[in-house]
Amino acid sequence: MDAVLTDEEGKVHHVTYEGPVSYDNEGGDEPDPSTGSTLEQDLNIEAGTAAASYVTDDGYVMEVSLQFTDMELDMEGYVVPPGSMMTVDMFMPFKDNGELNPGVYDVAATYEDYTVYPGELYYGIWPTGTYVSYYPDASTEQLGFVVSGTMEISGSALGGYTVTCDFTTDNGYTIECSYSGNLEIQGIPVPYSTLEGDYTLDLEGASGFAAYYGDYYYTGGANWMISLNPLSGPDGFTTEIVTESTSFEEGIPTGTYEAGASVTTLYPGEYLTGFIDGDYLYGTNYVGGFTSDGYVTEFAPAISGDLNITNNNDGTYVISFSFVDDLGNTWDGEWEGEIQLEDGSEPYYAPRRSSVSILRNSSFDTVDKKEVMENLPVKAAKLQPDNRSVRKSVSAR
């Protein structure tokens, strides 16, 4: 056993062990509820409870996860079997007010407006897309993955919605689901930029650092996390990119990088757009207003725009950019200098995947765009937002 762990203060601890290992099977002989067994019957779900949660968007198309259940909820919000839970992965025209778009949605793997993404078992572990979970009892889950059919939404936010689903699973069973009542999309990100207008970064004297993580996203490129840290000036810059070249020895290759369509997957030639998770900034951000403790009080994400990197082949680089933030402000800048490179693809030397801590005031809203799916434990399931990092994202790929 060989482990390299990084604590909250950034200190690295290396632990090794070689020898015998004993273990007990405390899980019993029951099948793993996360994979479940196959649904082998038709279902007619008359849902009394529903939830809608934002997943991601590209500014035009928004992915939303809907959940419907005919089970009762306990005091903690968990469902009480027997019964069913229907999860629908839908794509609709972007709206930032939490309202659904009425219309007919067809099952199709196209990521287009008014479509429902088919269901599948991601890596043989996580059910994703559109699927139904049937619980004949609290310890048994039967899964049916939707491959065809339609969903119709009518009504409005004022008077309530009526949702009717008529689906067919991969085993040919019919799943009918209906719900009438209030439904609002939760978790739509709010702007977090502190800029009040266009801004050019002052990167004079900033030091450069970049960590290489190999093909971290399994998309055929090399993942680099780059930061320009202020030494004497007021401003800093962070970004995460995937390059065409996968060589660490050759450094960061020259190229122009465009905004990625997802905050969970990057392809060669893309940078990760900025987002906030709790008290941390990730992706591509302007950072400034540093406190003595290293927190930042001024920041803005890159939502669109281009990042240009030139490798001078002597250890120095030119980085220039012009981005638009989530309030429509343009922020840009240019920097030239040496970048310290570290190879994070080897576990012995892996630096911590970086983020920036913010000093938040009491009125600052939290947006979590990378909540990992917790999939239906033996207690059954909790009806909750389903923003998963193991899912398809809005993309024309």
KOLGU-498212 format. One record per residue: residue in one letter; x, y, z of N, C-alpha, C in turn. Coordinates in steps of 0.05 Angstrom, whole numbers, padded with zeros to 5 digits, always signed. Layout:
N
aXYZXYZXYZ
...
//
This chain:
397
m+00017-00023+00000+00000+00000+00000+00018+00025+00000
d+00012+00044-00018+00028+00068-00020+00009+00091-00023
a+00009+00110-00005-00009+00133-00006+00006+00159-00002
v-00002+00178-00019+00008+00206-00016-00016+00224-00011
l-00017+00235+00013-00040+00251+00022-00032+00280+00027
t-00050+00298+00020-00045+00327+00025-00066+00337+00045
d-00057+00349+00067-00076+00359+00087-00086+00387+00080
e-00102+00399+00099-00114+00425+00094-00094+00447+00090
e-00070+00444+00102-00050+00465+00100-00031+00461+00077
g-00037+00441+00060-00021+00436+00036+00004+00419+00042
k+00007+00408+00066+00030+00391+00072+00025+00363+00061
v+00046+00351+00049+00044+00325+00037+00054+00304+00056
h+00039+00282+00059+00046+00259+00077+00048+00234+00060
h+00070+00220+00062+00075+00196+00046+00073+00172+00065
v+00055+00153+00060+00051+00130+00078+00054+00105+00061
t+00071+00086+00071+00074+00061+00057+00070+00038+00076
y+00060+00015+00066+00057-00009+00082+00059-00033+00064
e+00074-00053+00073+00076-00078+00059+00074-00101+00079
g+00055-00119+00075+00050-00140+00094+00023-00152+00091
p+00015-00169+00110-00011-00183+00108-00034-00164+00114
v-00057-00169+00102-00081-00153+00107-00104-00172+00113
s-00119-00168+00134-00143-00183+00140-00167-00165+00137
y-00189-00176+00129-00213-00160+00126-00238-00177+00131
d-00260-00164+00138-00286-00177+00143-00306-00166+00123
n-00324-00183+00114-00345-00175+00096-00369-00167+00113
e-00373-00141+00117-00395-00131+00133-00419-00124+00116
g-00416-00128+00090-00438-00120+00072-00459-00142+00068
g-00453-00166+00079-00472-00188+00075-00471-00198+00046
d-00491-00214+00039-00491-00226+00012-00511-00211-00006
e-00522-00189+00003-00541-00175-00014-00527-00160-00036
p-00540-00157-00060-00527-00143-00082-00523-00114-00075
d-00503-00102-00087-00497-00073-00083-00521-00057-00093
p-00534-00041-00075-00557-00026-00083-00551-00005-00104
s-00525+00003-00107-00519+00023-00127-00523+00013-00155
t-00519-00013-00160-00522-00024-00186-00550-00035-00190
g-00561-00047-00168-00589-00057-00169-00592-00081-00187
s-00616-00090-00190-00623-00111-00208-00640-00100-00230
t-00647-00116-00250-00662-00106-00273-00692-00106-00269
l-00705-00084-00276-00734-00082-00275-00746-00100-00295
e-00766-00117-00287-00778-00135-00305-00809-00133-00304
q-00819-00109-00304-00848-00104-00304-00854-00076-00313
d-00879-00072-00322-00888-00045-00328-00893-00030-00302
l-00891-00003-00304-00897+00013-00280-00914+00037-00288
n-00932+00044-00270-00949+00068-00273-00945+00084-00248
i-00930+00106-00250-00923+00121-00226-00940+00147-00225
e-00956+00149-00204-00971+00174-00199-00957+00189-00177
a-00939+00206-00185-00920+00219-00166-00934+00240-00150
g-00929+00240-00124-00939+00261-00106-00918+00282-00099
t-00893+00275-00105-00870+00293-00098-00851+00294-00122
a-00841+00318-00127-00823+00322-00149-00801+00342-00142
a-00779+00341-00156-00757+00360-00152-00743+00365-00179
a-00733+00389-00183-00719+00396-00208-00693+00410-00200
s-00671+00402-00212-00645+00414-00205-00629+00419-00230
y-00615+00442-00229-00597+00451-00251-00573+00432-00252
v-00564+00425-00276-00540+00409-00279-00518+00426-00292
t-00523+00436-00317-00504+00453-00330-00517+00467-00354
d-00503+00485-00367-00514+00499-00390-00491+00510-00407
d-00497+00516-00432-00477+00529-00449-00486+00557-00457
g-00505+00568-00442-00516+00595-00448-00540+00594-00466
y-00545+00571-00479-00568+00568-00497-00585+00545-00489
v-00572+00522-00483-00586+00498-00475-00579+00492-00446
m-00599+00485-00431-00595+00479-00402-00603+00450-00397
e-00586+00436-00382-00592+00409-00373-00604+00410-00345
v-00626+00396-00342-00640+00396-00317-00647+00367-00309
s-00643+00361-00284-00650+00334-00274-00677+00336-00259
l-00696+00320-00268-00722+00318-00254-00724+00292-00239
q-00737+00293-00216-00742+00268-00201-00771+00268-00192
f-00784+00245-00195-00811+00242-00187-00814+00216-00171
t-00830+00217-00150-00834+00192-00134-00862+00190-00124
d-00872+00166-00122-00898+00160-00111-00896+00150-00082
m-00871+00151-00071-00867+00142-00043-00871+00165-00024
e-00877+00158+00001-00878+00178+00022-00849+00186+00030
l-00846+00210+00042-00821+00219+00051-00820+00219+00082
d-00798+00211+00094-00796+00212+00123-00788+00240+00131
m-00783+00243+00157-00777+00270+00168-00751+00281+00157
e-00732+00264+00148-00707+00273+00137-00707+00276+00107
g-00730+00271+00094-00732+00274+00065-00725+00250+00050
y-00722+00227+00063-00717+00202+00049-00743+00188+00042
v-00743+00174+00020-00768+00160+00012-00771+00135+00027
v-00796+00126+00030-00802+00102+00046-00815+00082+00027
p-00801+00060+00020-00812+00040+00002-00836+00026+00014
p-00852+00012-00002-00848+00006-00031-00856+00030-00048
g-00846+00030-00073-00853+00051-00092-00831+00055-00112
s-00833+00076-00127-00815+00081-00150-00804+00110-00149
m-00781+00114-00161-00770+00140-00165-00762+00142-00194
m-00772+00162-00208-00766+00167-00236-00747+00190-00239
t-00724+00186-00251-00704+00207-00256-00703+00213-00286
v-00707+00238-00293-00708+00247-00321-00686+00267-00326
d-00669+00262-00346-00647+00280-00353-00656+00295-00378
m-00665+00320-00374-00678+00335-00396-00660+00359-00405
f-00664+00367-00430-00650+00390-00441-00671+00409-00452
m-00669+00435-00443-00689+00455-00450-00675+00481-00456
p-00689+00500-00469-00677+00526-00473-00670+00539-00447
f-00647+00553-00446-00637+00564-00421-00657+00584-00409
k-00662+00582-00383-00677+00602-00368-00663+00605-00341
d-00661+00629-00331-00648+00634-00306-00667+00640-00283
n-00693+00636-00288-00713+00643-00268-00725+00619-00254
g-00715+00595-00260-00725+00571-00247-00749+00558-00259
e-00760+00570-00281-00784+00559-00293-00777+00538-00314
l-00796+00519-00316-00793+00498-00337-00804+00509-00364
n-00795+00497-00385-00806+00503-00412-00827+00482-00420
p-00852+00490-00421-00873+00471-00430-00867+00461-00458
g-00876+00437-00464-00872+00426-00491-00869+00396-00489
v-00865+00384-00513-00861+00355-00515-00831+00349-00518
y-00820+00332-00501-00792+00325-00501-00789+00296-00510
d-00773+00292-00531-00768+00265-00542-00743+00253-00530
v-00742+00227-00526-00718+00213-00517-00698+00212-00541
a-00675+00225-00537-00655+00226-00558-00628+00234-00546
a-00607+00221-00555-00580+00227-00545-00567+00249-00561
t-00580+00273-00562-00570+00294-00579-00563+00320-00564
y-00570+00322-00539-00565+00345-00522-00579+00370-00533
e-00600+00367-00548-00614+00389-00560-00638+00397-00543
d-00649+00422-00549-00673+00431-00535-00695+00410-00538
y-00711+00408-00517-00735+00391-00517-00728+00361-00523
t-00706+00352-00510-00699+00324-00511-00695+00313-00483
v-00697+00287-00481-00692+00272-00456-00670+00253-00462
y-00648+00253-00446-00626+00236-00452-00632+00208-00442
p-00625+00187-00459-00631+00159-00451-00615+00152-00426
g-00624+00130-00413-00611+00120-00389-00589+00101-00395
e-00569+00099-00377-00547+00080-00380-00534+00076-00353
l-00519+00055-00351-00504+00049-00327-00475+00058-00331
y-00468+00080-00319-00441+00093-00323-00420+00076-00311
y-00401+00066-00327-00379+00049-00318-00389+00025-00302
g-00414+00016-00308-00425-00007-00295-00431-00002-00266
i-00431+00023-00257-00435+00029-00229-00459+00048-00224
w-00458+00072-00237-00477+00093-00231-00499+00094-00253
p-00524+00093-00245-00545+00098-00265-00546+00127-00271
t-00546+00134-00297-00546+00162-00306-00567+00165-00328
g-00571+00190-00336-00591+00195-00357-00619+00192-00345
t-00637+00180-00361-00665+00177-00353-00670+00148-00346
y-00678+00143-00322-00682+00116-00312-00702+00115-00289
v-00712+00092-00283-00731+00089-00261-00718+00069-00241
s-00722+00075-00215-00714+00058-00193-00740+00048-00179
y-00744+00022-00179-00767+00011-00166-00758-00004-00141
y-00771+00003-00118-00764-00009-00092-00787-00026-00082
p-00787-00052-00086-00808-00069-00074-00806-00069-00044
d-00781-00064-00034-00777-00062-00005-00752-00045-00001
a-00745-00040+00024-00723-00021+00030-00696-00031+00023
s-00692-00057+00018-00666-00068+00012-00663-00076-00017
t-00683-00072-00034-00682-00081-00061-00687-00058-00080
e-00670-00055-00100-00674-00035-00121-00673-00048-00148
q-00693-00043-00165-00694-00053-00192-00693-00029-00211
l-00675-00031-00230-00670-00008-00248-00680-00014-00276
g-00693+00007-00288-00701+00006-00316-00690+00030-00330
f-00676+00026-00352-00663+00049-00366-00680+00056-00391
v-00688+00081-00392-00705+00091-00414-00690+00093-00440
v-00701+00082-00462-00688+00084-00488-00706+00097-00509
s-00732+00100-00503-00749+00114-00522-00774+00124-00508
g-00789+00142-00522-00813+00153-00510-00813+00183-00510
t-00832+00195-00496-00835+00224-00494-00843+00232-00466
m-00838+00258-00461-00847+00271-00436-00860+00297-00445
e-00884+00302-00434-00898+00327-00440-00901+00344-00415
i-00894+00369-00417-00897+00388-00395-00917+00410-00403
s-00937+00415-00387-00956+00436-00392-00960+00452-00366
g-00973+00475-00369-00977+00492-00345-00957+00514-00343
s-00955+00525-00319-00936+00548-00314-00928+00548-00285
a-00909+00566-00279-00900+00569-00251-00921+00580-00233
l-00939+00596-00244-00960+00608-00228-00982+00588-00220
g-00991+00573-00239-01013+00554-00234-01004+00526-00229
g-00979+00520-00232-00969+00493-00228-00965+00479-00255
y-00950+00458-00255-00944+00443-00279-00957+00416-00279
t-00962+00405-00302-00970+00377-00306-00949+00364-00323
v-00937+00343-00313-00916+00328-00327-00926+00300-00332
t-00925+00291-00357-00933+00264-00364-00911+00251-00380
c-00902+00228-00370-00881+00212-00384-00892+00186-00394
d-00884+00179-00418-00892+00153-00430-00866+00142-00442
f-00852+00125-00427-00826+00115-00434-00826+00085-00438
t-00805+00076-00452-00800+00047-00456-00771+00042-00447
t-00767+00020-00431-00740+00013-00422-00725-00004-00442
d-00700-00008-00436-00683-00024-00454-00692-00053-00456
n-00709-00062-00437-00720-00089-00437-00748-00090-00448
g-00758-00067-00458-00784-00067-00471-00807-00062-00452
y-00803-00055-00427-00824-00049-00409-00833-00020-00410
t-00859-00016-00405-00870+00011-00406-00869+00025-00379
i-00860+00049-00379-00860+00065-00354-00877+00090-00359
e-00899+00092-00345-00916+00116-00346-00913+00131-00319
c-00910+00157-00321-00906+00173-00297-00921+00199-00301
s-00935+00207-00280-00950+00233-00282-00946+00248-00256
y-00946+00275-00258-00944+00292-00235-00958+00318-00241
s-00972+00329-00221-00985+00355-00223-00979+00371-00197
g-00968+00395-00201-00962+00411-00177-00940+00431-00183
n-00930+00444-00162-00909+00463-00165-00882+00450-00170
l-00865+00463-00186-00839+00453-00192-00821+00476-00200
e-00799+00479-00187-00780+00501-00193-00752+00490-00194
i-00737+00498-00215-00710+00488-00219-00692+00501-00197
q-00679+00484-00181-00662+00493-00160-00632+00493-00169
g-00616+00510-00157-00587+00509-00161-00577+00523-00185
i-00593+00539-00198-00583+00554-00221-00562+00574-00211
p-00538+00573-00223-00516+00590-00212-00523+00620-00214
v-00515+00635-00194-00517+00664-00194-00490+00676-00200
p-00489+00700-00212-00463+00712-00217-00447+00717-00191
y-00421+00713-00192-00404+00718-00169-00382+00738-00174
s-00381+00749-00198-00360+00769-00204-00364+00793-00187
t-00341+00804-00178-00342+00829-00162-00335+00853-00179
l-00330+00849-00205-00324+00871-00223-00348+00889-00228
e-00344+00915-00230-00365+00933-00235-00362+00945-00263
g-00344+00935-00279-00339+00944-00306-00316+00929-00318
d-00308+00936-00342-00285+00923-00355-00260+00928-00339
y-00241+00909-00341-00217+00911-00324-00194+00898-00338
t-00170+00911-00336-00145+00899-00346-00128+00892-00322
l-00120+00867-00320-00104+00858-00297-00076+00870-00297
d-00067+00876-00273-00039+00885-00268-00023+00861-00259
l-00009+00848-00277+00006+00824-00271+00036+00829-00269
e+00044+00854-00267+00072+00862-00265+00085+00848-00241
g+00106+00833-00246+00121+00820-00224+00109+00794-00214
a+00087+00784-00227+00075+00759-00218+00093+00736-00225
s+00092+00715-00208+00107+00691-00212+00089+00669-00224
g+00100+00653-00241+00085+00632-00255+00090+00604-00244
f+00068+00589-00242+00070+00561-00233+00050+00545-00249
a+00057+00520-00257+00039+00503-00271+00044+00474-00263
a+00022+00459-00258+00023+00431-00251+00012+00414-00274
y+00026+00393-00280+00018+00375-00302+00005+00350-00291
y-00019+00343-00301-00033+00319-00290-00039+00298-00312
g-00024+00299-00334-00028+00279-00354-00056+00279-00366
d-00066+00257-00375-00092+00255-00387-00113+00252-00365
y-00116+00272-00348-00133+00271-00325-00162+00266-00332
y-00171+00277-00354-00199+00275-00361-00204+00252-00381
y-00184+00237-00388-00186+00215-00407-00198+00224-00434
t-00189+00247-00443-00199+00258-00469-00177+00260-00490
g-00154+00248-00484-00133+00247-00504-00113+00270-00503
g-00115+00287-00484-00096+00310-00481-00083+00310-00454
a-00068+00331-00449-00054+00335-00423-00067+00357-00408
n-00072+00352-00382-00085+00372-00364-00063+00388-00350
w-00065+00415-00352-00047+00433-00338-00064+00452-00321
m-00054+00457-00296-00066+00478-00279-00045+00500-00276
i-00052+00524-00284-00033+00546-00286-00042+00569-00268
s-00023+00580-00253-00029+00604-00237-00007+00625-00239
l-00016+00650-00240+00002+00673-00239-00003+00686-00212
n+00017+00685-00194+00013+00694-00167+00027+00721-00163
p+00013+00740-00152+00025+00767-00148+00046+00767-00127
l+00069+00779-00133+00090+00784-00113+00090+00813-00104
s+00088+00831-00124+00087+00859-00117+00062+00873-00127
g+00050+00863-00148+00026+00874-00159+00001+00865-00145
p-00022+00876-00153-00047+00870-00139-00062+00845-00149
d-00056+00836-00174-00074+00817-00186-00061+00790-00191
g-00078+00770-00193-00069+00743-00200-00088+00730-00220
f-00080+00707-00229-00096+00693-00251-00093+00663-00247
t-00114+00649-00251-00113+00619-00250-00129+00608-00274
t-00119+00586-00284-00134+00573-00306-00127+00543-00306
e-00144+00528-00319-00140+00499-00323-00145+00493-00352
i-00127+00480-00365-00129+00475-00394-00123+00445-00400
v-00131+00437-00424-00123+00411-00435-00110+00417-00462
t-00085+00407-00465-00069+00412-00489-00069+00388-00508
e-00062+00393-00533-00060+00371-00552-00036+00353-00546
s-00013+00366-00540+00011+00351-00533+00009+00339-00505
t+00018+00315-00502+00016+00302-00475+00044+00300-00462
s+00063+00314-00472+00091+00313-00461+00095+00333-00439
f+00104+00324-00416+00112+00342-00394+00139+00355-00400
e+00157+00340-00412+00184+00351-00417+00184+00374-00436
e+00165+00375-00455+00164+00397-00474+00151+00422-00463
g+00139+00420-00439+00126+00443-00427+00098+00447-00438
i+00087+00470-00431+00060+00477-00441+00062+00485-00470
p+00048+00472-00488+00051+00479-00516+00038+00505-00524
t+00048+00517-00544+00036+00542-00556+00009+00535-00566
g-00011+00553-00561-00037+00548-00571-00057+00568-00562
t-00081+00568-00574-00103+00584-00566-00125+00566-00555
y-00135+00573-00532-00154+00556-00517-00181+00570-00515
e-00202+00555-00520-00229+00566-00519-00244+00554-00495
a-00266+00566-00487-00282+00557-00464-00293+00529-00468
g-00289+00512-00449-00300+00485-00450-00330+00486-00445
a-00344+00467-00455-00374+00466-00452-00383+00455-00426
s-00364+00442-00410-00372+00429-00386-00352+00436-00364
v-00361+00436-00339-00343+00440-00316-00333+00413-00305
t-00340+00391-00318-00332+00365-00308-00314+00350-00328
t-00313+00359-00353-00296+00346-00373-00284+00367-00391
l-00258+00364-00397-00244+00382-00415-00232+00367-00438
y-00233+00379-00462-00221+00367-00486-00197+00384-00494
p-00179+00372-00511-00156+00387-00520-00165+00414-00534
g-00150+00435-00527-00157+00461-00538-00177+00477-00521
e-00184+00467-00497-00204+00480-00481-00192+00489-00454
y-00205+00510-00442-00199+00517-00415-00224+00513-00398
l-00221+00508-00373-00244+00505-00355-00254+00532-00347
t-00280+00537-00353-00292+00562-00345-00293+00565-00314
g-00293+00589-00304-00292+00593-00276-00318+00586-00262
f-00316+00575-00238-00340+00569-00222-00332+00569-00193
i-00352+00571-00176-00347+00572-00147-00359+00547-00134
d-00345+00535-00115-00355+00512-00101-00349+00517-00071
g-00371+00524-00056-00367+00531-00028-00351+00557-00026
d-00328+00556-00013-00311+00579-00009-00287+00578-00028
y-00288+00563-00049-00265+00560-00067-00272+00566-00096
l-00253+00578-00110-00256+00584-00138-00241+00563-00154
y-00253+00554-00176-00240+00534-00193-00241+00543-00222
g-00224+00532-00238-00223+00538-00266-00208+00564-00272
t-00219+00580-00290-00206+00604-00300-00218+00629-00286
n-00202+00643-00271-00212+00666-00255-00191+00688-00253
y-00201+00712-00252-00185+00735-00242-00187+00735-00212
v-00165+00738-00198-00165+00740-00169-00149+00764-00160
g-00159+00778-00140-00146+00802-00130-00156+00809-00102
g-00148+00832-00092-00156+00840-00065-00146+00820-00044
f-00121+00812-00046-00110+00791-00028-00108+00802+00000
t-00116+00786+00020-00112+00793+00048-00085+00782+00057
s-00078+00789+00081-00052+00780+00092-00051+00750+00096
d-00075+00738+00098-00077+00709+00101-00078+00694+00075
g-00077+00708+00053-00078+00695+00027-00105+00691+00014
y-00126+00701+00027-00153+00700+00016-00155+00722-00006
v-00174+00718-00024-00180+00739-00044-00207+00750-00039
t-00210+00776-00043-00236+00789-00039-00247+00801-00065
e-00232+00799-00087-00241+00808-00113-00236+00786-00133
f-00255+00780-00150-00252+00758-00168-00273+00760-00190
a-00268+00745-00212-00286+00744-00234-00281+00719-00250
p-00301+00704-00258-00297+00680-00274-00294+00686-00304
a-00281+00669-00318-00281+00670-00348-00303+00652-00357
i-00323+00663-00370-00345+00648-00381-00342+00643-00411
s-00330+00663-00424-00324+00660-00453-00299+00676-00459
g-00289+00673-00484-00265+00687-00492-00242+00668-00498
d-00219+00680-00505-00196+00664-00513-00173+00667-00495
l-00158+00645-00491-00133+00645-00476-00110+00638-00495
n-00090+00654-00497-00067+00649-00516-00042+00644-00500
i-00028+00623-00506-00003+00616-00492+00018+00611-00514
t+00041+00625-00510+00064+00621-00528+00087+00610-00511
n+00098+00587-00520+00121+00575-00507+00146+00585-00522
n+00163+00600-00509+00187+00611-00521+00210+00591-00523
n+00205+00566-00513+00225+00545-00515+00250+00550-00499
d+00249+00569-00480+00272+00574-00463+00264+00575-00433
g+00240+00563-00427+00230+00563-00400+00211+00586-00394
t+00209+00605-00413+00192+00628-00410+00168+00626-00428
y+00147+00640-00420+00121+00639-00435+00109+00666-00437
v+00092+00670-00457+00075+00693-00459+00046+00684-00456
i+00032+00695-00437+00004+00688-00433-00013+00714-00436
s-00032+00713-00454-00050+00736-00459-00078+00725-00460
f-00098+00742-00453-00125+00732-00452-00144+00756-00453
s-00168+00750-00462-00191+00769-00460-00216+00752-00456
f-00228+00756-00432-00251+00740-00424-00275+00757-00418
v-00298+00745-00418-00323+00758-00409-00332+00743-00384
d-00339+00758-00362-00347+00745-00338-00377+00740-00337
d-00388+00732-00315-00416+00724-00313-00435+00749-00310
l-00423+00773-00310-00439+00797-00310-00437+00812-00336
g-00422+00801-00355-00418+00814-00381-00394+00833-00383
n-00379+00834-00361-00354+00851-00362-00332+00837-00376
t-00315+00852-00390-00291+00841-00403-00267+00845-00385
w-00252+00824-00379-00227+00827-00365-00205+00814-00381
d-00182+00828-00383-00161+00818-00400-00134+00824-00387
g-00113+00814-00400-00086+00819-00389-00065+00804-00405
e-00040+00810-00399-00018+00797-00412+00005+00795-00392
w+00020+00773-00394+00042+00768-00376+00064+00753-00391
e+00089+00758-00385+00111+00743-00396+00132+00737-00375
g+00141+00712-00374+00161+00705-00354+00165+00675-00353
e+00180+00667-00333+00186+00639-00329+00164+00625-00313
i+00157+00601-00320+00137+00586-00306+00150+00561-00293
q+00147+00558-00267+00157+00534-00254+00138+00511-00260
l+00149+00489-00271+00132+00466-00278+00136+00443-00258
e+00114+00431-00251+00115+00407-00233+00099+00385-00246
d+00109+00360-00244+00095+00337-00255+00078+00325-00234
g+00052+00329-00236+00033+00318-00217+00021+00291-00226
s+00031+00280-00248+00020+00255-00258+00032+00231-00243
e+00055+00236-00229+00067+00215-00213+00059+00218-00184
p+00047+00197-00172+00036+00200-00145+00056+00209-00124
y+00081+00202-00126+00101+00210-00106+00104+00240-00104
y+00100+00254-00126+00106+00283-00127+00082+00300-00134
a+00058+00287-00132+00034+00301-00141+00028+00325-00124
p+00028+00350-00135+00019+00373-00120-00012+00372-00118
r-00022+00386-00098-00051+00387-00094-00063+00402-00118
r-00086+00390-00128-00100+00404-00150-00111+00430-00138
s-00104+00452-00151-00106+00478-00137-00134+00490-00139
s-00140+00506-00120-00163+00523-00119-00155+00549-00105
v-00172+00568-00104-00167+00594-00091-00187+00598-00069
s-00178+00604-00045-00197+00609-00023-00206+00638-00024
i-00232+00642-00021-00243+00669-00021-00251+00677+00007
l-00250+00703+00013-00260+00714+00038-00288+00724+00032
r-00308+00709+00041-00335+00714+00033-00349+00731+00054
n-00367+00749+00045-00384+00763+00064-00410+00749+00067
s-00426+00758+00086-00450+00742+00094-00471+00741+00072
s-00470+00759+00053-00491+00759+00033-00483+00744+00007
f-00459+00732+00008-00450+00718-00017-00463+00691-00020
d-00475+00686-00043-00489+00661-00048-00470+00639-00055
t-00475+00615-00046-00459+00592-00052-00471+00577-00076
v-00454+00570-00095-00462+00555-00118-00445+00530-00120
d-00457+00507-00119-00442+00482-00121-00448+00468-00147
k-00430+00468-00166-00435+00456-00192-00422+00429-00195
k-00410+00419-00173-00397+00393-00176-00405+00373-00154
e-00430+00375-00146-00439+00356-00125-00440+00328-00137
v-00426+00310-00124-00426+00282-00134-00450+00267-00125
m-00462+00251-00143-00486+00237-00138-00482+00216-00116
e-00500+00217-00096-00501+00196-00076-00525+00179-00084
n-00520+00154-00090-00541+00138-00104-00555+00119-00086
l-00579+00127-00077-00599+00109-00066-00589+00088-00047
p-00584+00094-00021-00574+00074-00002-00596+00055+00006
v-00589+00036+00024-00609+00016+00032-00633+00029+00044
k-00629+00052+00058-00652+00066+00069-00670+00075+00047
a-00661+00073+00023-00675+00080-00002-00662+00104-00014
a-00676+00126-00016-00665+00149-00030-00675+00175-00018
k-00660+00196-00023-00669+00222-00014-00675+00238-00039
l-00698+00250-00041-00705+00267-00063-00689+00293-00061
q-00670+00297-00079-00652+00319-00076-00640+00327-00103
p-00628+00350-00104-00615+00358-00129-00595+00337-00138
d-00592+00334-00164-00577+00312-00175-00555+00322-00193
n-00540+00342-00184-00518+00354-00199-00494+00335-00198
r-00489+00319-00218-00470+00298-00216-00446+00303-00234
s-00423+00295-00224-00398+00298-00240-00394+00274-00258
v-00412+00254-00257-00409+00230-00273-00430+00229-00295
r-00437+00252-00306-00459+00252-00325-00451+00265-00351
k-00468+00262-00371-00464+00277-00396-00468+00307-00390
s-00456+00323-00407-00459+00352-00404-00469+00364-00430
v-00478+00389-00428-00488+00403-00452-00465+00406-00472
s-00467+00393-00494-00446+00393-00514-00456+00382-00540
a-00445+00392-00561-00453+00382-00588-00434+00360-00597
r-00417+00350-00579-00397+00330-00587-00411+00304-00593
//
